[in-house]
Amino acid sequence: METLPRVEGFVITGIFEMQKNLYAQHCDMNGNQQWLKYKEETHSWK
């Protein structure tokens, strides 16, 4: 998880595992969401 980037204006609201994939959910104060998926091959989030 040390590679999880910060998204300006958003806070991390959850880390989820769905069908063997990891997803990070970011939300802002207006309720907008941004999801990042973890890429195991490159150890990065996209």
Backbone as CSV, one residue per row, in Angstrom:
resi,resn,N_x,N_y,N_z,CA_x,CA_y,CA_z,C_x,C_y,C_z
1,MET,0.807,-1.198,0.000,0.000,0.000,0.000,0.851,1.263,0.000
2,GLU,2.145,1.109,0.190,3.005,2.292,0.218,3.042,3.009,-1.125
3,THR,2.591,2.352,-2.202,2.593,2.992,-3.514,1.297,3.740,-3.811
4,LEU,0.320,3.695,-2.916,-0.975,4.339,-3.150,-0.802,5.852,-3.205
5,PRO,-1.082,6.458,-4.366,-0.877,7.903,-4.506,-1.979,8.713,-3.835
6,ARG,-1.641,9.914,-3.436,-2.624,10.868,-2.928,-3.255,11.561,-4.125
7,VAL,-4.552,11.809,-4.043,-5.262,12.528,-5.095,-5.687,13.864,-4.505
8,GLU,-5.193,14.949,-5.080,-5.439,16.285,-4.536,-6.936,16.575,-4.465
9,GLY,-7.386,17.017,-3.293,-8.788,17.347,-3.081,-9.647,16.159,-2.678
10,PHE,-9.056,14.965,-2.631,-9.788,13.747,-2.284,-9.144,13.091,-1.060
11,VAL,-9.938,12.314,-0.334,-9.420,11.508,0.770,-9.671,10.040,0.437
12,ILE,-8.810,9.171,0.947,-8.986,7.733,0.740,-10.107,7.272,1.660
13,THR,-11.148,6.703,1.074,-12.292,6.275,1.875,-12.409,4.765,1.975
14,GLY,-11.604,4.039,1.217,-11.662,2.593,1.335,-10.719,1.882,0.392
15,ILE,-10.339,0.675,0.813,-9.557,-0.244,-0.006,-10.406,-1.509,-0.100
16,PHE,-10.649,-1.968,-1.317,-11.546,-3.094,-1.521,-10.884,-4.159,-2.381
17,GLU,-11.220,-5.428,-2.094,-10.788,-6.537,-2.937,-12.024,-7.086,-3.631
18,MET,-12.000,-7.081,-4.970,-13.105,-7.620,-5.758,-12.529,-8.515,-6.842
19,GLN,-12.915,-9.777,-6.821,-12.456,-10.763,-7.801,-10.935,-10.754,-7.944
20,LYS,-10.242,-10.835,-6.827,-8.773,-10.919,-6.755,-8.058,-9.649,-7.208
21,ASN,-8.773,-8.532,-7.333,-8.174,-7.241,-7.666,-8.337,-6.301,-6.481
22,LEU,-7.374,-5.393,-6.303,-7.458,-4.375,-5.258,-7.857,-3.043,-5.871
23,TYR,-8.787,-2.360,-5.204,-9.249,-1.048,-5.645,-9.186,-0.087,-4.467
24,ALA,-8.808,1.152,-4.745,-8.809,2.210,-3.733,-9.855,3.244,-4.139
25,GLN,-10.711,3.600,-3.196,-11.739,4.604,-3.458,-11.334,5.913,-2.799
26,HIS,-11.388,6.992,-3.567,-11.138,8.336,-3.069,-12.428,9.135,-3.229
27,CYS,-12.773,9.955,-2.252,-13.963,10.809,-2.331,-13.587,12.234,-1.953
28,ASP,-14.317,13.191,-2.541,-14.125,14.583,-2.138,-15.332,15.040,-1.323
29,MET,-15.307,16.281,-0.851,-16.361,16.765,0.040,-17.700,16.963,-0.676
30,ASN,-17.727,16.886,-2.010,-18.969,17.009,-2.775,-19.571,15.655,-3.136
31,GLY,-18.931,14.582,-2.711,-19.435,13.244,-2.997,-18.915,12.627,-4.280
32,ASN,-18.018,13.314,-4.970,-17.410,12.747,-6.175,-16.454,11.626,-5.786
33,GLN,-16.374,10.609,-6.624,-15.517,9.464,-6.357,-14.482,9.291,-7.455
34,GLN,-13.351,8.756,-7.058,-12.325,8.349,-8.015,-11.808,6.994,-7.544
35,TRP,-11.761,6.030,-8.449,-11.308,4.685,-8.129,-9.976,4.409,-8.818
36,LEU,-9.067,3.772,-8.093,-7.784,3.345,-8.653,-7.671,1.835,-8.497
37,LYS,-7.143,1.167,-9.524,-6.937,-0.279,-9.488,-5.446,-0.556,-9.358
38,TYR,-5.100,-1.516,-8.494,-3.705,-1.887,-8.280,-3.246,-2.845,-9.364
39,LYS,-2.106,-2.547,-9.981,-1.501,-3.404,-11.002,-0.375,-4.206,-10.350
40,GLU,-0.613,-5.482,-10.150,0.351,-6.361,-9.484,1.679,-6.429,-10.242
41,GLU,1.618,-6.434,-11.584,2.826,-6.578,-12.402,3.803,-5.419,-12.208
42,THR,3.264,-4.213,-12.076,4.110,-3.020,-11.968,4.125,-2.421,-10.564
43,HIS,3.362,-3.024,-9.653,3.239,-2.519,-8.279,2.844,-1.044,-8.267
44,SER,1.846,-0.712,-9.085,1.389,0.674,-9.176,-0.138,0.715,-9.243
45,TRP,-0.675,1.907,-9.052,-2.122,2.138,-9.097,-2.458,2.892,-10.364
46,LYS,-3.550,2.546,-10.994,-3.967,3.214,-12.229,-5.442,3.487,-12.180
